Amino acid sequence: MKAEYDFSQAKRGAVIPQTGKTRITIYIDDDVLETFRERGDSAGKGYQTMMNEALRQYLEKVKQPLDEDTLRRVIQEELRAVR
């Protein structure tokens, strides 16, 4: 080990920068977290990976266009509200 090190050009931050992911702090209910941990252990995956996949599936489901029946129901409700 050297007696002195030159840190004049040093930068703070992660040793290996992450791309495409962001570290956050979030509060999750204990039972939900425990369920994801158990399922992750059973599936051989990390619980954070499983939570990410679940969120992704939800977002895909939500962004799907309205089906014909839902659209008809919404239009009928709006027409009733106008009358």
N, CA, C and O of each residue as an XYZ file, in Angstrom:
332
protein
N       0.842     -1.168      0.000
C       0.000      0.000      0.000
C       0.889      1.234      0.000
O       1.927      1.272      0.661
N       0.463      2.241     -0.755
C       1.227      3.483     -0.822
C       1.071      4.282      0.461
O       0.075      4.141      1.170
N       2.040      5.106      0.753
C       1.959      5.989      1.916
C       0.935      7.088      1.676
O       0.262      7.520      2.612
N       0.805      7.557      0.407
C      -0.157      8.605      0.058
C      -0.803      8.280     -1.273
O      -0.187      7.663     -2.142
N      -2.044      8.697     -1.425
C      -2.770      8.532     -2.678
C      -3.221      9.902     -3.170
O      -3.529     10.782     -2.366
N      -3.260     10.084     -4.487
C      -3.681     11.348     -5.084
C      -5.153     11.245     -5.486
O      -5.491     10.543     -6.440
N      -6.018     11.938     -4.764
C      -7.448     11.929     -5.051
C      -7.905     13.210     -5.741
O      -9.104     13.483     -5.787
N      -6.991     13.991     -6.271
C      -7.349     15.272     -6.880
C      -8.235     15.098     -8.113
O      -9.013     15.998     -8.429
N      -8.143     13.978     -8.812
C      -8.963     13.726    -10.004
C     -10.112     12.748     -9.718
O     -10.802     12.315    -10.640
N     -10.311     12.409     -8.463
C     -11.336     11.425     -8.091
C     -12.736     12.005     -8.239
O     -12.933     13.216     -8.135
N     -13.699     11.131     -8.481
C     -15.099     11.525     -8.595
C     -15.924     10.653     -7.659
O     -15.650      9.464     -7.501
N     -16.927     11.250     -7.046
C     -17.842     10.483     -6.206
C     -18.838      9.745     -7.090
O     -19.155     10.194     -8.192
N     -19.320      8.634     -6.612
C     -20.351      7.917     -7.355
C     -20.125      6.426     -7.313
O     -19.189      5.926     -6.689
N     -21.018      5.730     -8.000
C     -20.946      4.270     -8.049
C     -19.693      3.833     -8.785
O     -19.242      4.493     -9.720
N     -19.145      2.722     -8.354
C     -17.957      2.184     -9.004
C     -18.308      1.740    -10.420
O     -17.574      2.015    -11.369
N     -19.431      1.053    -10.549
C     -19.901      0.601    -11.852
C     -21.247      1.278    -12.107
O     -22.232      0.943    -11.449
N     -21.310      2.219    -13.045
C     -22.575      2.913    -13.287
C     -23.638      1.967    -13.842
O     -23.344      1.113    -14.678
N     -24.858      2.124    -13.377
C     -25.984      1.311    -13.838
C     -26.716      2.056    -14.946
O     -26.929      3.265    -14.848
N     -27.092      1.357    -15.977
C     -27.906      1.966    -17.027
C     -29.234      1.229    -17.086
O     -29.284      0.001    -17.016
N     -30.298      1.992    -17.215
C     -31.619      1.388    -17.343
C     -32.291      1.064    -16.026
O     -33.425      0.584    -16.025
N     -31.634      1.308    -14.906
C     -32.221      1.045    -13.599
C     -31.899      2.200    -12.672
O     -30.847      2.830    -12.779
N     -32.819      2.466    -11.761
C     -32.625      3.541    -10.795
C     -32.885      3.010     -9.399
O     -33.887      2.336     -9.159
N     -31.985      3.315     -8.482
C     -32.159      2.915     -7.090
C     -33.121      3.900     -6.433
O     -32.939      5.114     -6.528
N     -34.150      3.367     -5.766
C     -35.111      4.209     -5.056
C     -35.355      3.637     -3.669
O     -35.004      2.493     -3.380
N     -35.957      4.444     -2.825
C     -36.424      3.976     -1.527
C     -37.939      3.976     -1.588
O     -38.543      4.975     -1.979
N     -38.557      2.873     -1.208
C     -40.004      2.743     -1.292
C     -40.488      1.913     -0.105
O     -39.816      0.974      0.321
N     -41.642      2.260      0.416
C     -42.235      1.489      1.503
C     -43.220      0.482      0.912
O     -44.137      0.852      0.178
N     -43.020     -0.781      1.239
C     -43.875     -1.886      0.794
C     -44.450     -2.548      2.037
O     -43.738     -2.739      3.023
N     -45.722     -2.897      2.000
C     -46.320     -3.604      3.131
C     -45.544     -4.892      3.398
O     -45.099     -5.576      2.476
N     -45.396     -5.203      4.688
C     -44.601     -6.377      5.088
C     -45.093     -7.666      4.440
O     -44.293     -8.482      3.982
N     -46.418     -7.845      4.403
C     -46.950     -9.089      3.849
C     -46.699     -9.196      2.348
O     -46.451    -10.288      1.837
N     -46.763     -8.076      1.642
C     -46.501     -8.082      0.200
C     -45.039     -8.418     -0.049
O     -44.729     -9.246     -0.906
N     -44.146     -7.788      0.685
C     -42.717     -8.042      0.525
C     -42.379     -9.498      0.834
O     -41.618    -10.135      0.104
N     -42.942    -10.013      1.905
C     -42.677    -11.403      2.287
C     -43.170    -12.371      1.212
O     -42.512    -13.369      0.921
N     -44.324    -12.074      0.626
C     -44.857    -12.928     -0.440
C     -43.921    -12.934     -1.640
O     -43.638    -13.992     -2.202
N     -43.436    -11.751     -2.040
C     -42.507    -11.690     -3.171
C     -41.211    -12.413     -2.847
O     -40.645    -13.083     -3.711
N     -40.734    -12.289     -1.621
C     -39.505    -12.995     -1.245
C     -39.702    -14.507     -1.318
O     -38.844    -15.223     -1.834
N     -40.831    -14.991     -0.803
C     -41.111    -16.434     -0.839
C     -41.230    -16.926     -2.277
O     -40.661    -17.957     -2.637
N     -41.972    -16.182     -3.095
C     -42.142    -16.587     -4.495
C     -40.816    -16.527     -5.249
O     -40.540    -17.372     -6.101
N     -40.005    -15.531     -4.932
C     -38.693    -15.422     -5.566
C     -37.810    -16.604     -5.222
O     -37.131    -17.158     -6.085
N     -37.824    -16.991     -3.938
C     -37.038    -18.156     -3.517
C     -37.516    -19.410     -4.227
O     -36.704    -20.218     -4.678
N     -38.834    -19.579     -4.329
C     -39.397    -20.766     -4.989
C     -39.045    -20.817     -6.470
O     -38.779    -21.886     -7.020
N     -39.046    -19.646     -7.110
C     -38.802    -19.583     -8.554
C     -37.319    -19.474     -8.890
O     -36.936    -19.564    -10.057
N     -36.482    -19.281     -7.869
C     -35.056    -19.127     -8.126
C     -34.706    -17.769     -8.709
O     -33.713    -17.621     -9.420
N     -35.543    -16.771     -8.395
C     -35.314    -15.398     -8.866
C     -35.230    -14.488     -7.658
O     -35.646    -14.857     -6.560
N     -34.694    -13.308     -7.862
C     -34.684    -12.308     -6.814
C     -36.069    -11.686     -6.671
O     -36.801    -11.549     -7.651
N     -36.418    -11.315     -5.457
C     -37.751    -10.745     -5.235
C     -37.900     -9.401     -5.940
O     -39.000     -9.060     -6.375
N     -36.826     -8.633     -6.063
C     -36.919     -7.353     -6.758
C     -37.193     -7.553     -8.245
O     -37.934     -6.782     -8.855
N     -36.598     -8.584     -8.819
C     -36.862     -8.914    -10.218
C     -38.318     -9.275    -10.401
O     -38.947     -8.861    -11.375
N     -38.864    -10.049     -9.464
C     -40.273    -10.439     -9.566
C     -41.201     -9.236     -9.394
O     -42.224     -9.141    -10.072
N     -40.850     -8.325     -8.496
C     -41.663     -7.123     -8.318
C     -41.634     -6.272     -9.585
O     -42.659     -5.727     -9.994
N     -40.473     -6.162    -10.196
C     -40.336     -5.410    -11.438
C     -41.191     -6.029    -12.542
O     -41.867     -5.317    -13.283
N     -41.157     -7.363    -12.647
C     -41.958     -8.064    -13.653
C     -43.453     -7.845    -13.403
O     -44.212     -7.641    -14.349
N     -43.880     -7.884    -12.136
C     -45.290     -7.672    -11.805
C     -45.732     -6.256    -12.180
O     -46.819     -6.065    -12.725
N     -44.895     -5.278    -11.891
C     -45.214     -3.897    -12.264
C     -45.284     -3.741    -13.780
O     -46.160     -3.049    -14.299
N     -44.363     -4.383    -14.482
C     -44.358     -4.321    -15.938
C     -45.631     -4.939    -16.526
O     -46.224     -4.385    -17.451
N     -46.049     -6.092    -15.984
C     -47.280     -6.744    -16.449
C     -48.491     -5.854    -16.211
O     -49.375     -5.758    -17.062
N     -48.530     -5.202    -15.051
C     -49.640     -4.302    -14.742
C     -49.678     -3.141    -15.735
O     -50.741     -2.794    -16.250
N     -48.519     -2.544    -15.999
C     -48.475     -1.416    -16.928
C     -48.900     -1.818    -18.332
O     -49.569     -1.047    -19.020
N     -48.524     -3.005    -18.761
C     -48.943     -3.494    -20.075
C     -50.461     -3.665    -20.121
O     -51.101     -3.325    -21.117
N     -51.025     -4.188    -19.049
C     -52.472     -4.410    -18.998
C     -53.225     -3.088    -19.015
O     -54.240     -2.957    -19.699
N     -52.734     -2.113    -18.270
C     -53.414     -0.832    -18.159
C     -53.394     -0.059    -19.468
O     -54.368      0.626    -19.780
N     -52.325     -0.143    -20.238
C     -52.222      0.668    -21.446
C     -52.944      0.062    -22.648
O     -52.944      0.655    -23.726
N     -53.555     -1.102    -22.480
C     -54.272     -1.702    -23.597
C     -55.487     -0.847    -23.941
O     -56.114     -0.281    -23.046
N     -55.826     -0.746    -25.216
C     -56.978      0.069    -25.605
C     -58.280     -0.517    -25.062
O     -58.362     -1.702    -24.741
N     -59.284      0.334    -24.970
C     -60.590     -0.112    -24.493
C     -61.184     -1.126    -25.461
O     -61.054     -0.992    -26.677
N     -61.835     -2.138    -24.905
C     -62.534     -3.065    -25.779
C     -63.912     -2.468    -26.116
O     -64.333     -1.483    -25.510
N     -64.591     -3.062    -27.066
C     -65.855     -2.512    -27.573
C     -66.921     -2.413    -26.488
O     -67.632     -1.410    -26.417
N     -67.046     -3.430    -25.646
C     -68.074     -3.410    -24.596
C     -67.835     -2.278    -23.600
O     -68.774     -1.587    -23.205
N     -66.590     -2.091    -23.198
C     -66.273     -1.022    -22.247
C     -66.529      0.333    -22.877
O     -67.080      1.225    -22.231
N     -66.139      0.496    -24.119
C     -66.357      1.759    -24.814
C     -67.849      2.074    -24.918
O     -68.262      3.210    -24.684
N     -68.656      1.073    -25.270
C     -70.114      1.285    -25.354
C     -70.685      1.693    -23.995
O     -71.522      2.592    -23.917
N     -70.238      1.039    -22.934
C     -70.737      1.349    -21.592
C     -70.387      2.775    -21.195
O     -71.222      3.494    -20.644
N     -69.166      3.182    -21.471
C     -68.732      4.534    -21.126
C     -69.534      5.571    -21.915
O     -69.961      6.580    -21.354
N     -69.738      5.329    -23.201
C     -70.513      6.267    -24.022
C     -71.938      6.374    -23.502
O     -72.482      7.474    -23.408
N     -72.548      5.245    -23.164
C     -73.923      5.267    -22.623
C     -73.996      6.032    -21.323
O     -74.934      6.800    -21.107
N     -73.018      5.834    -20.452
C     -72.998      6.562    -19.161
C     -72.853      8.063    -19.393
O     -73.501      8.861    -18.716
N     -72.017      8.445    -20.335
C     -71.818      9.870    -20.620
C     -73.076     10.476    -21.234
O     -73.439     11.606    -20.908
N     -73.746      9.732    -22.122
C     -74.983     10.235    -22.725
C     -76.074     10.419    -21.675
O     -76.809     11.406    -21.712
N     -76.185      9.477    -20.739
C     -77.155      9.599    -19.646
C     -76.875     10.825    -18.784
O     -77.794     11.516    -18.346
N     -75.606     11.078    -18.553
C     -75.214     12.219    -17.701
C     -75.564     13.547    -18.378
O     -75.864     14.526    -17.693
N     -75.529     13.592    -19.711
C     -75.812     14.820    -20.445
C     -77.310     15.085    -20.488
O     -77.722     16.245    -20.491
N     -78.125     14.055    -20.520
C     -79.591     14.205    -20.623
C     -80.202     14.752    -19.403
O     -81.419     14.931    -19.349
